[in-house]
Amino acid sequence: MKGYRTVLLNIVAALPMIADVVLAMNSEGLQELIPAEWVPLYTLGVILANVYLRTITTTPLGRKA
């Protein structure tokens, strides 16, 4: 898993946004997982998490130390 933490975080962080798009395409009237007013805060959280992971990551992607 070492070397893939940032990639995994980004995949997990993208899932609610992907779900929102799929729900919007398939059905009208369902609520969004991430309300529009929370998207900027959600994005900021993902960016800060990525910055933090980069500071603790010492191995290149896919390589074990």
Secondary structure by P-SEA (a helix, b strand, c coil): ccccaaaaaaaaaaaaaaaaaaaaaccccccccccccaaaaaaaaaaaaaaaaaaaccccccccc
